[in-house]
Amino acid sequence: MNTPPDPLDPLLDRWSKMPEPPQRLSVEVWQRIATAEGTPPRAAGWWMMIEAWFARPPFAVMFIASCALLGLFLAELRVNHAQRERSEQLARSYLQLIDPLMTAQNEERRS
């Protein structure tokens, strides 16, 4: 029983007869890799360096997470300060309610 010829056989035969790559190919490839991974040139300026940092996904994610955490922290500080002021105000009004002399002393200080 003969199997029919595979249509990929002529293509694979042609692929095995590829010419040899130039000798400088590996040198050029490594130079391109070094250029891509290297730091941006000084002439590009600090803006290009910042852009290169933000082009890296781990750094961009870390920056966004840091900004979100900083925003939450500042919001918590603001709410904490407002609650502290409100508690002090409630304590003062409670003291004035239970101690009428305190109200008289405050009125004497104002005059």
Secondary structure, DSSP 8 states (H G I E B T S, - for coil): ------TTHHHHHHHTT-----TTHHHHHHHHHHHHHS---GGG-HHHHHHHHHTSHHHHHHHHHHHHHHHHHHHHHHHHHHHHHHHHHHHHHHHHHH-HHHHHHHHHHH-
